[in-house]
């Protein structure tokens, strides 16, 4: 990430950052601010697999809720295998 000049901020979200969902609270992994022509705000959830079907039901449900929550706010949300997949 150090060589990515377009990445202005890349932070691990703290445990107190919670999103209320119908199935309980959800704490996404990463927040990223990119600067190209404009600022772009991103939230990423990293898991050891990129395949949702390979996750526990509770993890899969929280990712789906996070996607709906951040989508409603206009924030790019994605489930990725590792932080390199920004």
N, CA and C atoms as an extended XYZ file, in Angstrom:
258
Properties=species:S:1:pos:R:3:atomname:S:1:resname:S:1:resid:I:1 pbc="F F F"
N         0.808       -1.202        0.000 N   UNK     1
C         0.000        0.000        0.000 CA  UNK     1
C         0.849        1.262        0.000 C   UNK     1
N         2.061        1.182        0.501 N   UNK     2
C         2.890        2.384        0.600 CA  UNK     2
C         3.115        3.043       -0.747 C   UNK     2
N         3.096        2.265       -1.819 N   UNK     3
C         3.368        2.811       -3.138 CA  UNK     3
C         2.115        3.334       -3.836 C   UNK     3
N         0.973        3.236       -3.216 N   UNK     4
C        -0.279        3.684       -3.814 CA  UNK     4
C        -0.515        5.148       -3.484 C   UNK     4
N        -0.171        6.024       -4.384 N   UNK     5
C        -0.344        7.465       -4.157 CA  UNK     5
C        -1.823        7.872       -4.142 C   UNK     5
N        -2.680        7.045       -4.737 N   UNK     6
C        -4.109        7.361       -4.743 CA  UNK     6
C        -4.781        7.040       -3.406 C   UNK     6
N        -4.138        6.239       -2.555 N   UNK     7
C        -4.693        5.903       -1.240 CA  UNK     7
C        -4.220        6.957       -0.239 C   UNK     7
N        -5.156        7.760        0.250 N   UNK     8
C        -4.829        8.829        1.200 CA  UNK     8
C        -4.944        8.378        2.646 C   UNK     8
N        -5.842        7.438        2.909 N   UNK     9
C        -6.054        6.956        4.276 CA  UNK     9
C        -6.488        5.502        4.203 C   UNK     9
N        -5.837        4.661        4.984 N   UNK    10
C        -6.147        3.233        5.038 CA  UNK    10
C        -6.072        2.836        6.504 C   UNK    10
N        -7.220        2.583        7.132 N   UNK    11
C        -7.229        2.324        8.572 CA  UNK    11
C        -8.055        1.108        8.923 C   UNK    11
N        -7.609        0.410        9.947 N   UNK    12
C        -8.382       -0.654       10.564 CA  UNK    12
C        -9.436        0.019       11.423 C   UNK    12
N       -10.692       -0.325       11.228 N   UNK    13
C       -11.750        0.295       12.017 CA  UNK    13
C       -11.727       -0.257       13.437 C   UNK    13
N       -11.901        0.604       14.430 N   UNK    14
C       -11.842        0.164       15.832 CA  UNK    14
C       -13.065       -0.683       16.197 C   UNK    14
N       -12.926       -1.448       17.272 N   UNK    15
C       -14.009       -2.320       17.730 CA  UNK    15
C       -15.290       -1.560       18.057 C   UNK    15
N       -15.167       -0.286       18.458 N   UNK    16
C       -16.372        0.464       18.818 CA  UNK    16
C       -17.159        0.934       17.593 C   UNK    16
N       -16.586        0.847       16.380 N   UNK    17
C       -17.302        1.242       15.166 CA  UNK    17
C       -18.260        0.112       14.788 C   UNK    17
N       -19.520        0.301       15.086 N   UNK    18
C       -20.529       -0.737       14.857 CA  UNK    18
C       -21.638       -0.218       13.960 C   UNK    18
N       -22.120       -1.096       13.109 N   UNK    19
C       -23.269       -0.822       12.261 CA  UNK    19
C       -24.401       -1.697       12.779 C   UNK    19
N       -25.533       -1.088       13.093 N   UNK    20
C       -26.701       -1.853       13.530 CA  UNK    20
C       -27.325       -2.545       12.323 C   UNK    20
N       -27.598       -3.838       12.453 N   UNK    21
C       -28.235       -4.598       11.382 CA  UNK    21
C       -29.401       -5.385       11.975 C   UNK    21
N       -30.268       -5.931       11.150 N   UNK    22
C       -31.372       -6.745       11.670 CA  UNK    22
C       -30.899       -7.999       12.423 C   UNK    22
N       -29.648       -8.404       12.224 N   UNK    23
C       -29.140       -9.615       12.892 CA  UNK    23
C       -28.134       -9.301       13.992 C   UNK    23
N       -28.017       -8.040       14.374 N   UNK    24
C       -27.072       -7.633       15.410 CA  UNK    24
C       -26.088       -6.607       14.872 C   UNK    24
N       -25.082       -6.280       15.671 N   UNK    25
C       -24.113       -5.278       15.226 CA  UNK    25
C       -23.051       -5.908       14.346 C   UNK    25
N       -22.483       -5.075       13.489 N   UNK    26
C       -21.463       -5.501       12.536 CA  UNK    26
C       -20.316       -4.506       12.581 C   UNK    26
N       -19.093       -5.012       12.659 N   UNK    27
C       -17.890       -4.181       12.686 CA  UNK    27
C       -17.045       -4.507       11.455 C   UNK    27
N       -17.134       -3.698       10.369 N   UNK    28
C       -16.316       -3.963        9.187 CA  UNK    28
C       -14.831       -3.784        9.500 C   UNK    28
N       -13.981       -4.327        8.625 N   UNK    29
C       -12.541       -4.334        8.885 CA  UNK    29
C       -11.826       -3.029        8.566 C   UNK    29
N       -11.988       -2.524        7.373 N   UNK    30
C       -11.141       -1.428        6.879 CA  UNK    30
C       -11.943       -0.275        6.320 C   UNK    30
N       -11.410        0.938        6.481 N   UNK    31
C       -11.930        2.126        5.804 CA  UNK    31
C       -10.786        2.706        4.987 C   UNK    31
N       -11.102        3.131        3.793 N   UNK    32
C       -10.092        3.616        2.857 CA  UNK    32
C       -10.611        4.904        2.224 C   UNK    32
N        -9.747        5.890        2.094 N   UNK    33
C       -10.085        7.105        1.348 CA  UNK    33
C        -9.109        7.189        0.183 C   UNK    33
N        -9.658        7.213       -1.030 N   UNK    34
C        -8.843        7.356       -2.235 CA  UNK    34
C        -9.035        8.752       -2.801 C   UNK    34
N        -7.991        9.295       -3.370 N   UNK    35
C        -8.074       10.605       -4.014 CA  UNK    35
C        -7.642       10.433       -5.461 C   UNK    35
N        -8.585       10.603       -6.368 N   UNK    36
C        -8.267       10.627       -7.786 CA  UNK    36
C        -8.691       12.021       -8.245 C   UNK    36
N        -9.729       12.117       -9.040 N   UNK    37
C       -10.274       13.439       -9.351 CA  UNK    37
C       -11.073       13.962       -8.160 C   UNK    37
N       -11.709       13.065       -7.460 N   UNK    38
C       -12.465       13.395       -6.252 CA  UNK    38
C       -12.115       12.370       -5.184 C   UNK    38
N       -12.571       12.612       -3.967 N   UNK    39
C       -12.363       11.635       -2.900 CA  UNK    39
C       -13.389       10.526       -3.037 C   UNK    39
N       -12.949        9.317       -2.804 N   UNK    40
C       -13.815        8.149       -2.837 CA  UNK    40
C       -13.665        7.426       -1.510 C   UNK    40
N       -14.760        7.156       -0.840 N   UNK    41
C       -14.728        6.463        0.437 CA  UNK    41
C       -15.090        5.002        0.229 C   UNK    41
N       -14.284        4.115        0.800 N   UNK    42
C       -14.477        2.680        0.631 CA  UNK    42
C       -14.465        1.991        1.985 C   UNK    42
N       -15.210        0.916        2.102 N   UNK    43
C       -15.152        0.056        3.282 CA  UNK    43
C       -14.944       -1.360        2.776 C   UNK    43
N       -14.012       -2.076        3.399 N   UNK    44
C       -13.707       -3.442        2.976 CA  UNK    44
C       -13.808       -4.398        4.149 C   UNK    44
N       -14.298       -5.583        3.870 N   UNK    45
C       -14.361       -6.676        4.835 CA  UNK    45
C       -13.467       -7.793        4.315 C   UNK    45
N       -12.451       -8.140        5.069 N   UNK    46
C       -11.531       -9.193        4.640 CA  UNK    46
C       -11.854      -10.502        5.348 C   UNK    46
N       -11.847      -11.548        4.574 N   UNK    47
C       -12.013      -12.913        5.070 CA  UNK    47
C       -10.975      -13.766        4.345 C   UNK    47
N       -10.717      -14.955        4.840 N   UNK    48
C        -9.718      -15.840        4.236 CA  UNK    48
C       -10.127      -16.389        2.887 C   UNK    48
N       -11.366      -16.125        2.489 N   UNK    49
C       -11.858      -16.586        1.194 CA  UNK    49
C       -12.679      -15.479        0.552 C   UNK    49
N       -12.665      -15.437       -0.756 N   UNK    50
C       -13.485      -14.478       -1.480 CA  UNK    50
C       -14.873      -15.031       -1.783 C   UNK    50
N       -15.088      -16.299       -1.461 N   UNK    51
C       -16.339      -16.993       -1.737 CA  UNK    51
C       -17.269      -16.886       -0.527 C   UNK    51
N       -18.391      -16.204       -0.690 N   UNK    52
C       -19.341      -16.063        0.416 CA  UNK    52
C       -19.832      -17.418        0.920 C   UNK    52
N       -19.970      -18.370        0.040 N   UNK    53
C       -20.478      -19.693        0.443 CA  UNK    53
C       -19.501      -20.426        1.358 C   UNK    53
N       -18.232      -20.021        1.353 N   UNK    54
C       -17.234      -20.636        2.211 CA  UNK    54
C       -17.216      -20.075        3.626 C   UNK    54
N       -18.118      -19.138        3.925 N   UNK    55
C       -18.170      -18.499        5.246 CA  UNK    55
C       -19.295      -19.075        6.098 C   UNK    55
N       -19.183      -18.878        7.398 N   UNK    56
C       -20.284      -19.244        8.297 CA  UNK    56
C       -21.503      -18.377        7.962 C   UNK    56
N       -22.671      -18.899        8.250 N   UNK    57
C       -23.911      -18.153        7.966 CA  UNK    57
C       -23.890      -16.763        8.595 C   UNK    57
N       -23.427      -16.659        9.856 N   UNK    58
C       -23.420      -15.364       10.546 CA  UNK    58
C       -22.488      -14.371        9.855 C   UNK    58
N       -21.321      -14.825        9.382 N   UNK    59
C       -20.399      -13.934        8.675 CA  UNK    59
C       -21.003      -13.487        7.348 C   UNK    59
N       -21.585      -14.416        6.632 N   UNK    60
C       -22.198      -14.110        5.344 CA  UNK    60
C       -23.341      -13.111        5.521 C   UNK    60
N       -24.172      -13.308        6.549 N   UNK    61
C       -25.294      -12.393        6.789 CA  UNK    61
C       -24.809      -10.993        7.149 C   UNK    61
N       -23.776      -10.890        7.965 N   UNK    62
C       -23.248       -9.569        8.335 CA  UNK    62
C       -22.660       -8.857        7.119 C   UNK    62
N       -21.990       -9.579        6.253 N   UNK    63
C       -21.443       -8.975        5.030 CA  UNK    63
C       -22.582       -8.461        4.153 C   UNK    63
N       -23.629       -9.223        4.023 N   UNK    64
C       -24.785       -8.775        3.216 CA  UNK    64
C       -25.435       -7.535        3.828 C   UNK    64
N       -25.572       -7.527        5.142 N   UNK    65
C       -26.140       -6.348        5.813 CA  UNK    65
C       -25.218       -5.133        5.663 C   UNK    65
N       -23.913       -5.337        5.817 N   UNK    66
C       -22.953       -4.248        5.640 CA  UNK    66
C       -23.014       -3.685        4.237 C   UNK    66
N       -23.134       -4.562        3.255 N   UNK    67
C       -23.222       -4.124        1.861 CA  UNK    67
C       -24.469       -3.260        1.645 C   UNK    67
N       -25.599       -3.683        2.192 N   UNK    68
C       -26.839       -2.906        2.052 CA  UNK    68
C       -26.724       -1.568        2.786 C   UNK    68
N       -26.151       -1.581        3.999 N   UNK    69
C       -26.015       -0.356        4.794 CA  UNK    69
C       -25.143        0.674        4.079 C   UNK    69
N       -23.932        0.265        3.698 N   UNK    70
C       -23.027        1.220        3.067 CA  UNK    70
C       -23.480        1.598        1.660 C   UNK    70
N       -24.147        0.674        0.971 N   UNK    71
C       -24.717        1.001       -0.343 CA  UNK    71
C       -25.751        2.109       -0.240 C   UNK    71
N       -26.589        2.052        0.807 N   UNK    72
C       -27.600        3.099        1.019 CA  UNK    72
C       -26.957        4.451        1.299 C   UNK    72
N       -25.740        4.437        1.857 N   UNK    73
C       -25.017        5.686        2.133 CA  UNK    73
C       -24.160        6.147        0.950 C   UNK    73
N       -24.131        5.343       -0.107 N   UNK    74
C       -23.311        5.686       -1.269 CA  UNK    74
C       -21.832        5.409       -1.062 C   UNK    74
N       -21.506        4.512       -0.121 N   UNK    75
C       -20.111        4.157        0.167 CA  UNK    75
C       -19.821        2.802       -0.451 C   UNK    75
N       -18.740        2.717       -1.222 N   UNK    76
C       -18.334        1.474       -1.871 CA  UNK    76
C       -17.932        0.446       -0.806 C   UNK    76
N       -18.630       -0.674       -0.772 N   UNK    77
C       -18.364       -1.751        0.186 CA  UNK    77
C       -18.062       -3.015       -0.602 C   UNK    77
N       -17.038       -3.742       -0.159 N   UNK    78
C       -16.713       -4.989       -0.843 CA  UNK    78
C       -16.120       -5.988        0.143 C   UNK    78
N       -16.473       -7.243       -0.059 N   UNK    79
C       -15.874       -8.360        0.672 CA  UNK    79
C       -14.676       -8.827       -0.165 C   UNK    79
N       -13.496       -8.843        0.447 N   UNK    80
C       -12.277       -9.227       -0.265 CA  UNK    80
C       -11.525      -10.302        0.507 C   UNK    80
N       -10.622      -10.963       -0.183 N   UNK    81
C        -9.815      -12.011        0.458 CA  UNK    81
C        -8.681      -11.426        1.305 C   UNK    81
N        -8.110      -10.307        0.860 N   UNK    82
C        -7.017       -9.664        1.620 CA  UNK    82
C        -6.980       -8.175        1.300 C   UNK    82
N        -6.189       -7.447        2.074 N   UNK    83
C        -6.163       -5.983        1.962 CA  UNK    83
C        -5.566       -5.492        0.647 C   UNK    83
N        -4.858       -6.338       -0.085 N   UNK    84
C        -4.291       -5.936       -1.369 CA  UNK    84
C        -5.394       -5.704       -2.407 C   UNK    84
N        -6.533       -6.318       -2.223 N   UNK    85
C        -7.649       -6.207       -3.171 CA  UNK    85
C        -8.468       -4.927       -2.984 C   UNK    85
N        -7.829       -3.837       -2.650 N   UNK    86
C        -8.547       -2.577       -2.414 CA  UNK    86
C        -9.351       -2.225       -3.622 C   UNK    86
